[in-house]
């Protein structure tokens, strides 16, 4: 059994010596659960290639249906000109984190926008909304992470927002871009979640404390990074089941999202 298999099975290794920190301050090793990229669900429709961290569409895995109020993480690659025609949603908080290319959005509220790489497109489906999403390029592929969060209120008026993230704001640090209260210029969502983005390379290091009553999920969007001494790579997810400190090091052109989630 290799180290990734040990971690995925729930047996991970604390990296106290590597981090030079207090072991008691770290998230306990047995509270870190790896969701390996290669074990995600997959779909290939030609124009759309997807990897599913949680059960979605025809992919169902009873061991991976959600994590607290985090319901969907789809890693989508959409061919030029491809996309989703008008379709309905209700009572989900949905956002797309655009990694490459751009996404064009239209909805029944009258909104229309094109969000490019580095941007976030957010929709609170509330009482009901229809929308479409397309790759506006006829030739270039587009890649995004589409996220669904379960809301903390239901039946509200739908709403829509976008946010462009300055690369400097997430360079070697966590950039809050979505929160329940909209603080620090983040998008205000109807969900008990703070969502951060970061890039990491070289000797950059980031620390984050998971507080009591919270859990966290880390999704690696690209590159490689070490979290408390565990080496993670593109597509990996990491469930953080208990409070403590997370330390991100050894970034190799890494980009990741961190979800700070209220225990439900």
ABEGO torsion letter per residue (X at the ends): XBAAAAAAAGBBBBBAAAAGBBAAABBBAAABBBBBAAABBBBBAGABBBBBABBBEABBBAABABBEABABBBBBBBBBGBEBBBBBBBGBBBBBBBABEBBBBBBAAGBBBBBBBGBBBBBBAEAEBBBBBBBABAABBBBBBBBBBBBABBGBBBBBBBBBBBAAAABGBBBBABBAAGBGGBBBBBBBBBBBBBBBBEABBBBBBBBBGBBBBBBBABEBBBBGGBBBBBGBBBBBABBEBBBBBGBBGBBBBBBBBBBX
